[in-house]
Amino acid sequence: MNREYLNRRHFLSLCLAGGAMLLPPLLRGDDDNNGDGSNVNFALAQTGITNRKVVVVGGGMAGATVAKYLRLWGGSGLEVTLVEKDPAYVSNIMSNLVLSGGRTLSSLNYSHASLTSKYGVQVRNGTVVAIDAQARTLTLADGTSLPYDRLVLAPGIRFDDAYGLTQADYESAFPHAWHAGPQTQTLRDQITAMQSGDTFVMTIPAKPYRCPPGPYERACLVADYLKTSGKSGCKVVVLDENPAIQAEPHNFNLAFTQTHAGIIDYRPGVSGIKVDKTTRAVSFTQGGAQQALTAKVINVIPPQRAGTVVDLAGANNSGGGRWAGVDVLSYASTAVPNIHIIGDASATTQPKAGHVANQEAKVCADAIVRAFLGQQPDPAPVTNSACYSPITNSTASWLTVVYQYDGNSKTMVPSGAGVVEAASISSKNFSQMNTWFNTLMADSFA
Amino acid sequence: MSAPSCLNPKACCTSGLIAALLSFAATPVFSDGHAPALGAGATVSAPAMPGRLLASNCFQCHATNGVGGFDRLAGLGANEIMEEMLEKRAKSKAKIMSVHALGYSREQLEQLSAYLASVRTNAARPSSR
């Protein structure tokens, strides 16, 4: 510590003596001043664990984090294989900014290379076709059989055919873009092709869905783009199956009624949504009255369920078969032994979001390491959510909450101040959002 | 220096600079308690301790093992971190760090502070600064 401070002090005095004002980032008021840790090496723990195998399916926020922390905390004798079908992960977080032109899609690519080079995770490109929970093996599409002591499923979500649209529609003229990738670019292109007076309609499914603030954030960013690109008289109509705004209600209400007043038309409590692909009419019921409107861009966010590998494992025992029931002390499946489910695919009281998935992954990794050492999971785990949401291309809001384990309900419950949102929408929040995002991604992928 | 440390660089670094300009004090330049960034290739290690899983809640915003992000926590003393968290508890609830400080029991804060203080680095600081 002392040497660190001496070095810094010595540096500053040199600067002052020479008249040079090449201030270090800290003094420029840059929030991203300490690095995100991606260029630092972390020593693997020495645990004495040997010849234990964990297979992780899915290389998103939850899967990448659990693979990293299993090695970091379990040591070199805990062999981790990560099975992922795509060559890189495209971040859903920040992908709404691609729609408004604030970011490029390519800036959201995260490779799994550091998991291998820094932590020794073996990455397998492939798709799971079978899981044998008795024999503790899974089979990939290429025929490879992978044995495991524990299997962690982190597949994220898949989307229902809904409102008259199918997967083929989502992939062509009606992108949901709720899984970042080609659909994000398609939707961006549709938005930029809008002309003055055109309407953008978005639908939000009944909860639970991925990223509670996400749809409201998207409405704001599309409105911001339409306004700042000189397309006058455009409308952003938001049809919400939920009875009210699901996250940051104060700030999003402010954004809808003030920041983007006259553009965003927010309609809660909508049901019976139906899309006519030919006429581009969206019909729905609100307040008992059947209504319809036509739109240049129709952005349906479909109802969601756990990725197929959860069904394959027989672990989709919650929410009418949509999600995986888990014990939140370890994220162990409540249906199938030696299988854990983390992230959006699991049914918990926590939001389906990347920051939370990262922490669920750490709780799961810790519990698996303890199990290999003959110990019980931490009986009082804590998790947290923190999430920034852009409101325009230069301002943002945030929400945060700390969850403690409640032994009576066996669920994670908000503690202390509860769920809190930013006191105001600000450009400072927008700047801090980038530090948050970069650091979160490095904690998960590097 | 006895001035409180600060987890928000924007709010505090100006006073740190002024302090440095006014005097080459025998105390750290940064009244805000920041530890300098780690250089590329630094190796960081930490023992398994009871506070590890709790402390990992900090890593999304302060980097793995607390080595960066909004503020580097690794290398700070357990008392410094504890003092900071207790101070955040007393402040406005509509700040992210206040919400987090209020979300843990005192015992949990002590455990996670002890863990962060146990993180060790065995490489040099960045040479370019």
Interface residues (C-beta under 8 A of the other chain):
Chain A: M1 E4 Y5 N7 R8 R9 F11 L12 S13 L16 L23 P24 L26 L27 G29 D30 D31 N33 N34 G35 D36 G37 N39 V40 N41 F42 A43 A45 T47 Y69 L72 W73 H355 N358 Q359 K362 V363 D366 D378 P381 V382 T383 N384 A386 W398 T400 V401 V402 Y403 Q404 S415 G416 A417 V420 E421 A422 A423 K428 Q432 T435 W436 T439 L440 A442 D443
Chain B: P9 K10 C13 T14 G16 L17 A20 L21 F24 P28 V29 F30 H34 A35 P36 A37 L38 G39 A40 G41 A42 T43 V44 S45 P47 A48 R52 L53 L54 S56 N57 F59 Q60 C61 H62 A63 T64 N65 V67 G68 G69 F70 D71 R72 G75 L76 G77 S92 K93 A94 I96 S98 V99 H100 A101 L102 G103 Y104 Q108 R125 R129
